Amino acid sequence: MTESVSPHIARPRILVLGVQPAVPPFRIVEIDGQVVGEARAVTDVLRAAAAYGITVHDLDDPEVVRWVGGDKFTWTTR
């Protein structure tokens, strides 16, 4: 298989990992492969992105943000 027929696989700069059971629950945020902090709400993800010079226009765009173990509305353990 050559590169010209390979599917495009997005590697977003922002990765939000699954909810960690704590009081209160949180999600670990990575930017460019480095852990940059914890998020307890979607606004924390946006603040982290802004701190690294990333403007997020669409939190549902998989080329910008990858949500692991849920989406932007998942902030508690199930």
Secondary structure, 3 states (H helix, E strand, C coil): CCHHHCCCCCCCCEEEEEEECCCCCEEEEEECCEEEEEECCHHHHHHHHHHCCCCCCCCCCCCCEEECCCCCCCCCCC
